């Protein structure tokens, strides 16, 4: 077995090795070399994107959906090409864990989420299109409420700049090639494996290789992909959101700041669902934008914070290959230290307490099992304007803040997922009318629960296609 893993560029399906490579650590002593694309190469490849579209258009959409379902099994179970070698599922788990510091349990969980999105692609697309027949993408027209409607693509390609923190976010671009839109992917620095493996599974199942570009690249190269594809998706911080805010052709998935809002009528019931709060904060190592970062309560703040803190503090760092591991290490140890210092600095502002400090077995920042960890942290905030009251970090971190119910909706700010624990019909109506909530759960549901038939952020179909008024003799369209 070679001591090196070479991950090539895919120039619309064609493997390409560049002279510019980035070396990353991997498992079992094998290093990873990702071959880096420059912006000029990406722009040159996009000149041929019409051939990619034509290759997808030759295949019925129903067949592409079947290919995606078959690819789900290949992704989860089979050896797939990786440069000049092959990678089985266990090697994928070990290699991705070594790069991202995700424990094996969480890598497998993310694999399961990607498998679910691929295997349920018809359900996903039905949710995006609100049930329009798949033949829309073959004929250009379809029946909707007994009317013929025409949808047309607004782009020839979708560019995606991916993160490294959560492999399952790859499920968000998966419908695009089934909807006959080629994709150009910029992988996260620490996770070239997931998008490459997905692409290889899709090609092995029958998708034309020309439909996929895979471009490990610089920030400039990432900008090139997003700016020149016609439509782009980027994942990142608040700074990333600000950078692309002026470009309507780029959809940014930034900080989620997902929340649980406990209504006055539920205050006597919250203890029955305390584990749901713990799951919402800690699932997937706290790395997802749909993890709860703030819990708003009308009263009982100290009691609720204490109960959650005890549960979170019991979650201890374990080796990455441990079957019970739930916490992720930080690949960037300086970043972990900066986060820890920032939390401690903000705790000097009156009105906040790290309640988990009462129960955890050591400091928040710790070196264990050859990695750097931040132990779960629950902050009790007396006021909603405290700097830790609406903050999100890439580990299990959340605040519990006391806010009267009537003020919650005016103070939550942009919220990716809100789980509102209430049966109050008046407040439910107000929640449904809130423009600040992207996805709304009514009742004691964890914020990290995903329904494939209801996209939790944006609508890829509406981003890639536009409806057009049409009338006349459409009989010739078959």
Beta strands, then each sheet from edge to edge (+ up, - down):
strand 1: 4-7
strand 2: 9-11
strand 3: 14-16
strand 4: 21-24
strand 5: 31-35
strand 6: 80-82
strand 7: 85-87
strand 8: 141-144
strand 9: 147-153
strand 10: 157-161
strand 11: 182-186
strand 12: 212-214
strand 13: 230-235
strand 14: 250-253
strand 15: 258-262
strand 16: 292-297
strand 17: 352-354
strand 18: 365-368
strand 19: 371-374
strand 20: 377-381
strand 21: 397-402
strand 22: 415-421
strand 23: 437-442
strand 24: 465-468
sheet 1: 1+ 5+ 4-
sheet 2: 2+ 3-
sheet 3: 6+ 7-
sheet 4: 8+ 9- 24+
sheet 5: 12+ 11+ 10+ 13+ 14+
sheet 6: 17+ 20- 21- 16- 15- 22- 23-
sheet 7: 18+ 19-
end
